[in-house]
Amino acid sequence: MSDLVKMKVSGLTIDPFTNMPIVILKDEDGKIALPIWIGLIEASAIATEIEKIELSRPMTHDLIKIILEELDAKIVKIEISDLMDNTFFALLHCQGGNKKFSIDCRPSDAIAIALRTQTDIYVDKKVIEKSRKLENINQSEDQLKSQKWTEILENLEPEDFGKYKM
């Protein structure tokens, strides 16, 4: 577990260049910020849980939580495990009875489930490093745009997220 950094959802925002939602994870000290671009539906699922909005029928992530509870299983932790070709990968680390297993999933789904199950979120240090390298490549291509985006991410405060802050 030493190669994992415990993080929490700091908030949701919109990429000003692509208009795509971004979930921002920050380490416990608030020194490391990891932006993960996600889809609109996944952003809605995360926002619904952040805001504690009760829906009349369970949505997919709520259904997963209910199924786990009924099977007397639980998510032990989620892990943002890799970043390849601009795509983040995650694992749901689960336990049911005496069996431990991991399930590959999208980070946005893992985060939505983690919020519903109060499960800790971890990011592999190699993902943070790859994300920074990717940022450096983008910086050399368009230094001003990327530098401004880096400054925005590093200086985000909870009040900057409006109603979707944590």
N, C-alpha and C positions, 0 to 999 in steps of 0.2 A: 504494500500500500504506500510505500515511501515515494513511488513515482507518480502518485496521484495528489492533486490539489483539491481540497474541499472548496466548493463554490456555492453560491446561491444566486437565484434569479434577482437581478437588480432592477429589471424593468423591461418594458417593450418600447421600441421606438421604430421609426420609419427611416430607411435609407433615403437621404435627400436626392441621391443620384438615380436610383432605380425604382423608388417608391415601394420597395419590398419591406415587409416587416423584419425586424431584427430583435432577437431576444439577447439581452446582455447578461452575461454571467460575470460575477465578481468574486474574488477570493475573500476570505473572512476579514482580511486587513484592508480590503478595498484598494489594494495596490495593483492587482492584475485584473484587467477587463478583457473578456473574450466575447466578441460579437459573433452570433450565429444567425445567418440569414435563413428565414423559414417561410413557409407558405401562409397564405391568408387564413385558411381554415385552421391550421395549427396555431397561429397567432390568436385566433378567436378562442380556441380551446384553452390556451394559457391565460388569456385575459379574463375569460369567464371564471376561472379558478382564482386568479388574483383578486378579482372583485367579489368573489364568493356569491356569484349569481346562481340562484336556484332555478333550474329548468324543470318543466313538468314531466319530462321523460329523460332517462339517462342518455347522455351522448357517449360516443365510443370509449373515451378515456374513463368515464364514470363506470361504464359497463365492465371494463377490464378490472377496475378496482373492486366492483361487486363480485365478479367471478372469482377473483383471488380470495376475497373474504369467505365466500361460500365453500371454496376448496381448502380452506385453512392454510393458505399459502401467502407469502408476502414477498415484496420487493425488498431486498436487503440494502441495495444501493444502486444508483445508476452511474454509469461511467461514459463520459465522452471519450472514446477510445482511440480515434484516429482521424486524420485529415488527409485525404488523397484526392488529387485532381479537383480541388475546390469543394469537395464534398466531405462533410463531417459524418462520422460513424459513432454509434452509441451501443451500449450493452445494458440490458436490464439484468442485474444479478438477483436471482430469485431463490427462494427456499420453500419447499413444500414437504412437510413431514421430515424425513431424514435425507431427502434428495436436494442437492444444490445444483443449480443450472443457470446458464446465461443465455439470453435471447438477443439477437441482433435486431436493432431498430433504428429509426431516425431519431436524432437528438431532440427534435421538437416533440415527438411522441413521448420519448423518455422523460423529458422535462414536464410535460403535461401530466403524466402519470405520477412523477415524483411529487409534484405540487399537491395532487389529490391524496397521496398516501403518506405525506410528510416524510419522504425518503430523502436521504442525503444525496447530493449531486457531487460527483468527482470528475475532474478532467485530468487526463494523462498529461504529464509535463511535456511529452513530445508533441502533443497537439498545440499547446501554447507556443512552443518553439516553432513549429511549422507555420502557425498562424502569423507569427512575427516575421518569419522569412518571406511568406507570401505578401505581407504588408510591405516589406522592403523591396520586393520585386515590383510591386505596383508603384511604390514611391519613385523608383528609378524611371518608370514609364511616364508617370505624370506626378511629379514630386509635389507640386503645390496642392493639387486636389487631395492626394493621399495624406499629406502632412496635416492639412486642415481637418480631415476626417479623424486622424489619430488624436489630434488635440481635442476634438469634440468628444471622442470616446473616453479619453483619459480624464477629462474634466466633468464628466456627467455626474450629477448629484441626484439623489432620489426625487427631489422636487421637479427635476427636468422631465420626468416621465408622465407628468400630469396624473390622470386617474389610474394609470397602470403601474404605479410604483409599488415596491414591496417594503 
